[in-house]
């Protein structure tokens, strides 16, 4: 199965070259979709391998926009597409290990590794430690997921009105609605960084909290609320509990809670109504509503 890797980038540093090099060991070609605005330095400009295509998007189109730009440039003979973040260096065995599942079961449209927190040790997903080796999921993280080309074509473009957060889960849920399985191999690990993730103490418990910029909190809340409202199933309840825990952690542990908690609340309100607030777009962003 011929694989093409899609790497999304935004102000990437020298680590991007290592990501691309690791992808070329198991993929025939790599497409780097670079959201870095003009006039800013990007390590993507230094990529010279003829198997690598660099798309200069001209502005920050968000994760979904960058993904759609790259998908539009896929070679015609691509059978599978590997999606990667700019800091996800692949273990050599990852793509072959995931591709086995696509070859074994034509119903599988998306297969993903287990994101691994190399800094703190352990999986980001608690269910991966106790579940089966190959587990069906509602959704999986974009970076590391291997998608069957036929599934990608059937599901259609990534959701640009989501801009960044929950783009992956929305795609996976639409894939499931088309009859494809979305699975995770809990034995295949992908070292991955979620950003500024810190440990805090709450009585006898250790709590891991992501300290995002204020605009990311807004999109986490808005998009999870939109998906929960649209799905209206058991996942919707888990999303509501996730958002409640996120809001609690932000209110208790975030030093900038006076701006971040209102962003979460506004995201929740806009998610219920289907609106969006332009004030929570990062500078220079190009937003495409549905």
N, C-alpha and C positions, 0 to 999 in steps of 0.2 A: 504494500500500500504506500503510495507516494505521499509524503507529508510536506506541508509548507508551514513554517512557523510565522506567526504574526506577533511582533513585539511592539507594544505601545510605549511611547516615550514622552516625557515632559521635562525639559531642562535636564537631560541625562548627563551623567558624568562618565568617567573612564570605565566604570563597571559595565556599561552597555556593551563594550567590545567583548567582554568575557561572556555575557549572556548570549550574544550572537554566535560566538565561537562554539559554545556548548550546544546550541541548537543545530548548528551545521553538522554536528557529528551524527545526527539521526534524522535530519530533514534535508531534502534536496535544495530547498530555497528558503530564504528568510525575507520577510517584508517588515521594515521598521516604519511605523506610522508615528511621525514626530509632531507633537502638538506645540512645540516650542515656538513662541512668537518671533517674527522677524526682528533682527537686531540683537537677539540674545544668543549666547554661546551654547552650542549643542554638540555633544560628542558624536552624534549621528553623522555629522559632516565628515568625520574622519574614517568612516567605514568604506573600505575600498574593494572588498571581495566581490568578484563578478556575480556570485550567487546571491548577493544581498541587494535588495531594492529599498531605497530610502524615500519615503513620501514626506515631503515638507508641506504640512497642512496649512501653514500660514497664520494660524491662530490656535488658541486652546479650544478645540471642538468638544472637549470632554472625552471620557473614556469611550462612550458609545460611538461618537462621531469618528474617533480615531480607528476604532474597530471596523466600522462600516467602510471607511476609506480604503483600508487594507483588503477587506474581503472583496471589494470591487476589482482589485488587481490580482486576484489569485490566478495562477496558471491553470489552463483548461484541464490538464491531466492530474490535478491535485485530488487525492482520494480522502485525505484527512488533514485537518488544520489544527495546529498546536498554538494555543494562545498563551502569551507570556507578558509579565510586567518587566520593566527595565532593570530590576534587581534580582530576577529569578534565574540563577545559574543552574542549569539542568544537571542532575546526576546522569551518567552515561546510559544507565539502564532504564531510565524513566519512559521514554517513548516506546521502545520495544515492549516493555512490560504492559503498558496501557493498550497498545495496538492489538495485543493478543486477544483482549476481550472483544474488540470490534470484529475481529476475524471469526471469533467463536460464536457470536450471537448477533445476527443482523438487526435485532430489535434495539440494540444499544446504539444510541445516537451520540451520547456524551459520556466520556469516562475521564475521571480525574484522580490525581494522587491525593495524599493526605498532607495538607500544609503543616510544616514542622517549624516550631519556634526554636531555632538553633541557639539563640541567646539565652533563653530561660529554660530550654529543654522541654520536650513534650509537644503533643499535638495541640493545635488551636481548637480542635473539635473534640469534645469529651466523648461523643458517641463513637468515634473511630477506635477508641481503646478497647471497647467492650463488644462492639458489633461484629458481624461476619466479615470475612475477608473481602468479599465483593458485596457492597451494600447499596441498595437503591436509595436515592436522595431526592428531595424536592428540588434542590439546587446545589451547585458547587461553585467554588471560587473561580473567577476567570483565569487567573494565572495557573498554568499547568494543565488546563483541561484540553483534552484531545477530542475533536468533534468530527463526526463522519460528514463528508461533503454533502451527501444527499440530505442529511438532517439539517445542515446549515441552509441549504437551498429551500427546504420545505418550511422551515420556521420563519425565514425572512430576516430583515435587518435588526440590529440591536436597537434598543429603545433610546433614542436621542433625547427625549424629554426628561429622562432620568439623569442625564448628564454624566454621573459617575457611579454613585452607590446603588446597589441592587440591580444593576444592569445584567449581571450574570444570572441571578435567580429568576428574573423575568424571562430571560432567554430559555433557561432550563424548564421553567413551568410551561412555556409555550411548546417546547419540544415534547414534553410529556403529554400535552393535550393533542399532539399530532400522532401519538402512539409510540413514541420512542422511550426507551429506558434511559435514565440518567443515573449513573453508578459511580461509586468511589471505591478504588482499591486501597484498603486500609494498610496494606503492606508496603506500598510504594510511597516514599516520602519526598516532598519538595521543600527544601529550606526556603523560607519566605519570611519577609518582614512586613508586618502590618503598619509600621510607622512607630510613633512615639508611644510605646506600650510600657507602662510602669507598674510596679508592684506597690500596693498600699495595704496597710493593716486596718482591719475592722474587727476589733476584739480579738478572738482567737483565729480569725480567718485572714487569709491572704487574698486580696482582690486585684485582678489585673484590669487596668483601665487604659483605654486609648485616649490620648490627649491630642485631639485633632484641632485644626483651625476652626473658627466659628462657622465658616460656610459649609464645612463638611458635616457638622452636626445637623445643620438644616436639611441637607440632602439625605442623610441617614434617616431622619424622622419622616420627611415628606414621602420618600419613595417606599419605605417599608409600610407606611400607612396606605398609600395608593395600592400596593400589591395586596395587602390584607383586605382592603375594601373590595377589590376585584375578585379575589379568590373565594372568600367566604367559606373557608373550610378549616380543617384542623390546623393547617399551617398558619392561618390567619391568627389563631389564638396564640401560637408560639411566637409569632411576630409581635403581637401586642405585649406579651410578657418580656420579650427581648427589648422592646422600646422602653418599657417601664423600668427595667433594670438599667438600661443605658442612661435614662434621665436621672435615676437615683444616683448612680455613680458620678455623673457629671455634677449634680448638685452638691454632693458630699466631697468629692476629691479634686474637682477642677478649680484651679486658682482663679480662672477668669469666668467663674460661674455667672456673674452678673450679665455677661453678654451671651454666654453659651447656652444657658437654660432657656432664655427667651427665643433663641434660634431654634432649639428643639421644639418648643411649644408652637412657634410659627410654622415649622415644618409639619407638625401634626395637624394643625388647622388647615394648611394648604393641601395636605394629602387627603383630607376628608372632602374638600371642595373641588379638588382637581386643579387648583391654581398653582402658580409659582411666584416667588418673590425675587425680582432681579437683583435686589441688594445683596443676596447671598450667592451671587456668581463671583468667582475670583476675577481679579483685574484682567482685562483682555480676553475674556471668554466669549466664545461665539455659541449662543444657545439656540437650539432648534426645537421648538415645541411641536407636539403632535398635531 
